[in-house]
């Protein structure tokens, strides 16, 4: 399930770090998006 979510995230959600986002200056919704992507990515890697 997490592997599928990680693939969907890569296709749908924007990559904030590639666009040069400074995490210390990120807006709350950007921090939430980063946390969500981290959570899903870690779980997907654990499943492999």
PyMOL commands that place a pseudoatom at each C-alpha (Angstrom):
pseudoatom trace, name=CA, resn=UNK, resi=1, chain=A, elem=C, hetatm=0, pos=[0.000, 0.000, 0.000]
pseudoatom trace, name=CA, resn=UNK, resi=2, chain=A, elem=C, hetatm=0, pos=[2.742, 2.476, 0.926]
pseudoatom trace, name=CA, resn=UNK, resi=3, chain=A, elem=C, hetatm=0, pos=[4.732, 1.606, -2.191]
pseudoatom trace, name=CA, resn=UNK, resi=4, chain=A, elem=C, hetatm=0, pos=[1.729, 2.528, -4.330]
pseudoatom trace, name=CA, resn=UNK, resi=5, chain=A, elem=C, hetatm=0, pos=[1.207, 5.746, -2.367]
pseudoatom trace, name=CA, resn=UNK, resi=6, chain=A, elem=C, hetatm=0, pos=[4.864, 6.678, -2.817]
pseudoatom trace, name=CA, resn=UNK, resi=7, chain=A, elem=C, hetatm=0, pos=[4.588, 6.216, -6.579]
pseudoatom trace, name=CA, resn=UNK, resi=8, chain=A, elem=C, hetatm=0, pos=[1.403, 8.288, -6.719]
pseudoatom trace, name=CA, resn=UNK, resi=9, chain=A, elem=C, hetatm=0, pos=[3.031, 11.013, -4.621]
pseudoatom trace, name=CA, resn=UNK, resi=10, chain=A, elem=C, hetatm=0, pos=[5.943, 11.176, -7.024]
pseudoatom trace, name=CA, resn=UNK, resi=11, chain=A, elem=C, hetatm=0, pos=[3.587, 11.610, -9.974]
pseudoatom trace, name=CA, resn=UNK, resi=12, chain=A, elem=C, hetatm=0, pos=[1.044, 13.977, -8.449]
pseudoatom trace, name=CA, resn=UNK, resi=13, chain=A, elem=C, hetatm=0, pos=[2.564, 16.035, -5.655]
pseudoatom trace, name=CA, resn=UNK, resi=14, chain=A, elem=C, hetatm=0, pos=[5.139, 18.761, -6.316]
pseudoatom trace, name=CA, resn=UNK, resi=15, chain=A, elem=C, hetatm=0, pos=[8.747, 18.217, -5.346]
pseudoatom trace, name=CA, resn=UNK, resi=16, chain=A, elem=C, hetatm=0, pos=[9.411, 21.063, -2.952]
pseudoatom trace, name=CA, resn=UNK, resi=17, chain=A, elem=C, hetatm=0, pos=[13.114, 20.428, -2.436]
pseudoatom trace, name=CA, resn=UNK, resi=18, chain=A, elem=C, hetatm=0, pos=[13.881, 20.410, -6.161]
pseudoatom trace, name=CA, resn=UNK, resi=19, chain=A, elem=C, hetatm=0, pos=[12.215, 23.818, -6.465]
pseudoatom trace, name=CA, resn=UNK, resi=20, chain=A, elem=C, hetatm=0, pos=[14.692, 25.181, -3.914]
pseudoatom trace, name=CA, resn=UNK, resi=21, chain=A, elem=C, hetatm=0, pos=[12.412, 25.343, -0.882]
pseudoatom trace, name=CA, resn=UNK, resi=22, chain=A, elem=C, hetatm=0, pos=[14.160, 26.353, 2.319]
pseudoatom trace, name=CA, resn=UNK, resi=23, chain=A, elem=C, hetatm=0, pos=[12.527, 24.196, 4.993]
pseudoatom trace, name=CA, resn=UNK, resi=24, chain=A, elem=C, hetatm=0, pos=[13.112, 26.811, 7.689]
pseudoatom trace, name=CA, resn=UNK, resi=25, chain=A, elem=C, hetatm=0, pos=[11.066, 29.325, 5.677]
pseudoatom trace, name=CA, resn=UNK, resi=26, chain=A, elem=C, hetatm=0, pos=[8.376, 26.904, 4.524]
pseudoatom trace, name=CA, resn=UNK, resi=27, chain=A, elem=C, hetatm=0, pos=[4.713, 27.628, 5.075]
pseudoatom trace, name=CA, resn=UNK, resi=28, chain=A, elem=C, hetatm=0, pos=[2.754, 25.295, 7.367]
pseudoatom trace, name=CA, resn=UNK, resi=29, chain=A, elem=C, hetatm=0, pos=[1.070, 23.483, 4.457]
pseudoatom trace, name=CA, resn=UNK, resi=30, chain=A, elem=C, hetatm=0, pos=[4.471, 22.900, 2.837]
pseudoatom trace, name=CA, resn=UNK, resi=31, chain=A, elem=C, hetatm=0, pos=[5.834, 21.435, 6.075]
pseudoatom trace, name=CA, resn=UNK, resi=32, chain=A, elem=C, hetatm=0, pos=[2.788, 19.176, 6.318]
pseudoatom trace, name=CA, resn=UNK, resi=33, chain=A, elem=C, hetatm=0, pos=[3.338, 18.012, 2.738]
pseudoatom trace, name=CA, resn=UNK, resi=34, chain=A, elem=C, hetatm=0, pos=[7.009, 17.284, 3.452]
pseudoatom trace, name=CA, resn=UNK, resi=35, chain=A, elem=C, hetatm=0, pos=[6.097, 15.340, 6.590]
pseudoatom trace, name=CA, resn=UNK, resi=36, chain=A, elem=C, hetatm=0, pos=[3.477, 13.313, 4.711]
pseudoatom trace, name=CA, resn=UNK, resi=37, chain=A, elem=C, hetatm=0, pos=[5.877, 12.461, 1.896]
pseudoatom trace, name=CA, resn=UNK, resi=38, chain=A, elem=C, hetatm=0, pos=[8.563, 11.483, 4.412]
pseudoatom trace, name=CA, resn=UNK, resi=39, chain=A, elem=C, hetatm=0, pos=[6.121, 9.258, 6.310]
pseudoatom trace, name=CA, resn=UNK, resi=40, chain=A, elem=C, hetatm=0, pos=[4.987, 7.457, 3.161]
pseudoatom trace, name=CA, resn=UNK, resi=41, chain=A, elem=C, hetatm=0, pos=[8.509, 7.110, 1.748]
pseudoatom trace, name=CA, resn=UNK, resi=42, chain=A, elem=C, hetatm=0, pos=[9.904, 5.593, 4.964]
pseudoatom trace, name=CA, resn=UNK, resi=43, chain=A, elem=C, hetatm=0, pos=[7.029, 3.113, 5.160]
pseudoatom trace, name=CA, resn=UNK, resi=44, chain=A, elem=C, hetatm=0, pos=[7.434, 2.192, 1.481]
pseudoatom trace, name=CA, resn=UNK, resi=45, chain=A, elem=C, hetatm=0, pos=[11.153, 1.527, 1.945]
pseudoatom trace, name=CA, resn=UNK, resi=46, chain=A, elem=C, hetatm=0, pos=[10.440, -0.628, 5.003]
pseudoatom trace, name=CA, resn=UNK, resi=47, chain=A, elem=C, hetatm=0, pos=[8.107, -2.798, 2.919]
pseudoatom trace, name=CA, resn=UNK, resi=48, chain=A, elem=C, hetatm=0, pos=[10.733, -3.556, 0.258]
for i in range(1, 48): cmd.bond("trace and resi %d" % i, "trace and resi %d" % (i + 1))
show_as sticks, trace
zoom trace
